[in-house]
Amino acid sequence: MSIRHHYRRKQKEEDIDVTPLLNVMVVLIAFLIFSAVFTRISIQEIILPTQGEGGGAGTDIAPIIIEVIVRQNILEIGNGNSVIASIPKLKGEYDIEQLSKYLLQFKKQYPDKQDVNILLEPDIEYESMIQVMDAVKIGLVKGEGVGAEQVLLFPQVSLGDAP
């Protein structure tokens, strides 16, 4: 009997060339980093009114209430019982500058007052609400832009539904 020798060819194991894949990944990572949207998150502190708020048993002076009512076409400033001033929209936007002027007058009359109520109608845009909140907290005295002089008006803001 003859013995046959079977010689197997030894096949070389080929390495996978990952260089093109790495090149694509480097470009993809750079693209994702540059196209990412970086946002700045700011927090507006609000105070929700409690049910028992108001004067205590021993106080004879009624508390001063300042309300800013945001309606679809107008801003109203009230004292809790009636509307003191109405500011219509200008060119489809709320007149924040005029609101700031009215609130500055209130701050001059009541310098110790720290809180204000903002009452909103349904379907008021979020951006409009934030603009009103900013105007209520910090008023512009004179100037515009970076050189504007700002005054702290009413830092404690409460939100509610408009009547």
C-alpha positions as CSV (number, residue, x, y, z in Angstrom):
1,M,0.0,0.0,0.0
2,S,1.2,3.3,-0.8
3,I,0.8,6.1,1.6
4,R,0.0,9.4,0.1
5,H,1.0,12.4,1.7
6,H,-1.4,15.2,1.5
7,Y,0.3,18.5,1.9
8,R,-2.0,21.2,2.7
9,R,-1.2,24.5,1.6
10,K,-0.8,26.8,4.4
11,Q,-2.9,29.8,3.7
12,K,-1.7,33.0,5.1
13,E,-4.2,34.7,7.3
14,E,-5.0,38.1,5.9
15,D,-5.4,41.1,8.3
16,I,-8.4,43.3,7.9
17,D,-7.4,46.7,6.8
18,V,-9.3,49.1,9.1
19,T,-7.6,52.2,8.0
20,P,-10.5,53.4,5.7
21,L,-13.0,52.7,8.5
22,L,-10.9,54.8,10.9
23,N,-10.7,57.6,8.4
24,V,-14.5,57.6,8.0
25,M,-15.0,57.6,11.8
26,V,-12.6,60.6,12.3
27,V,-14.4,62.6,9.7
28,L,-17.8,61.6,11.1
29,I,-16.9,62.5,14.7
30,A,-15.6,65.9,13.6
31,F,-18.8,66.5,11.6
32,L,-21.0,65.5,14.6
33,I,-19.1,67.8,17.0
34,F,-19.3,70.8,14.7
35,S,-22.9,70.3,13.8
36,A,-24.1,69.8,17.5
37,V,-26.3,72.5,18.8
38,F,-25.1,73.8,22.2
39,T,-27.8,75.4,24.2
40,R,-27.7,77.7,27.2
41,I,-30.2,76.7,29.8
42,S,-31.4,79.4,32.2
43,I,-33.8,78.9,35.1
44,Q,-36.6,81.3,36.0
45,E,-37.5,81.0,39.7
46,I,-41.2,81.4,40.3
47,I,-43.2,81.3,43.5
48,L,-46.6,79.7,43.5
49,P,-49.1,81.5,45.7
50,T,-50.4,79.6,48.6
51,Q,-54.1,79.5,49.7
52,G,-53.5,81.2,53.1
53,E,-51.5,84.2,51.7
54,G,-52.5,87.6,52.7
55,G,-52.4,89.8,55.8
56,G,-52.3,88.3,59.3
57,A,-54.9,88.8,62.0
58,G,-53.2,91.8,63.5
59,T,-52.5,93.8,60.3
60,D,-54.8,96.8,59.4
61,I,-53.0,97.7,56.2
62,A,-54.1,95.7,53.1
63,P,-51.2,94.2,51.2
64,I,-50.3,95.8,47.9
65,I,-50.9,93.5,45.0
66,I,-49.4,94.1,41.6
67,E,-50.7,92.0,38.8
68,V,-49.5,91.8,35.2
69,I,-52.2,90.1,33.1
70,V,-50.9,88.8,29.7
71,R,-53.8,88.6,27.2
72,Q,-53.6,87.7,23.5
73,N,-53.6,91.3,22.3
74,I,-52.8,93.4,25.3
75,L,-50.9,93.6,28.6
76,E,-52.8,94.8,31.6
77,I,-51.4,96.0,34.9
78,G,-53.7,95.7,37.9
79,N,-53.9,96.1,41.6
80,G,-55.9,92.9,42.4
81,N,-59.3,94.6,42.1
82,S,-59.1,96.7,38.9
83,V,-57.0,97.3,35.8
84,I,-54.7,100.4,36.2
85,A,-53.1,100.4,32.8
86,S,-53.4,98.7,29.5
87,I,-50.6,98.3,27.0
88,P,-51.6,97.1,23.5
89,K,-49.3,95.1,21.3
90,L,-47.1,96.9,18.8
91,K,-46.5,95.3,15.5
92,G,-47.6,91.9,16.8
93,E,-45.3,92.0,19.9
94,Y,-45.9,93.0,23.5
95,D,-44.5,96.5,24.4
96,I,-42.1,95.3,27.0
97,E,-40.4,98.7,27.2
98,Q,-43.7,100.4,28.2
99,L,-44.4,97.6,30.7
100,S,-41.0,98.2,32.3
101,K,-41.8,102.0,32.6
102,Y,-45.1,101.3,34.4
103,L,-43.4,98.8,36.7
104,L,-40.6,101.3,37.5
105,Q,-43.2,103.7,38.6
106,F,-44.7,101.1,41.0
107,K,-41.2,100.3,42.3
108,K,-40.7,104.1,43.1
109,Q,-44.0,104.1,45.0
110,Y,-43.4,100.9,46.8
111,P,-39.6,100.3,47.1
112,D,-39.9,97.5,49.6
113,K,-42.3,95.5,47.4
114,Q,-40.6,92.3,46.1
115,D,-43.3,90.2,44.6
116,V,-45.6,90.5,41.6
117,N,-48.2,88.2,40.1
118,I,-48.2,87.4,36.3
119,L,-51.5,86.0,35.1
120,L,-51.6,84.4,31.7
121,E,-54.4,83.6,29.3
122,P,-54.3,80.1,27.7
123,D,-52.3,79.8,24.5
124,I,-49.8,82.5,25.4
125,E,-46.4,81.8,23.7
126,Y,-43.6,80.6,26.0
127,E,-41.2,83.3,24.6
128,S,-43.7,86.0,25.4
129,M,-44.1,84.8,29.0
130,I,-40.3,84.8,29.5
131,Q,-40.0,88.3,28.1
132,V,-42.7,89.6,30.5
133,M,-41.0,87.7,33.4
134,D,-37.7,89.4,32.5
135,A,-39.3,92.8,32.3
136,V,-41.0,92.3,35.7
137,K,-37.7,91.2,37.4
138,I,-35.3,93.7,35.8
139,G,-36.4,97.0,34.3
140,L,-34.4,99.2,31.9
141,V,-34.0,102.7,33.1
142,K,-32.2,104.3,30.1
143,G,-30.2,103.2,27.1
144,E,-30.3,100.1,25.0
145,G,-28.1,97.1,24.5
146,V,-25.0,96.6,26.5
147,G,-24.9,100.2,27.9
148,A,-28.4,100.0,29.2
149,E,-28.9,100.8,32.9
150,Q,-30.9,98.1,34.7
151,V,-32.8,98.2,37.9
152,L,-34.0,95.2,40.0
153,L,-37.8,95.6,40.2
154,F,-39.7,92.6,41.5
155,P,-37.6,89.4,41.8
156,Q,-40.3,87.2,43.3
157,V,-42.6,86.2,40.5
158,S,-45.8,84.2,40.9
159,L,-47.6,82.7,37.9
160,G,-51.3,82.1,37.5
161,D,-54.2,81.9,35.1
162,A,-55.8,85.2,33.9
163,P,-59.4,85.9,35.0
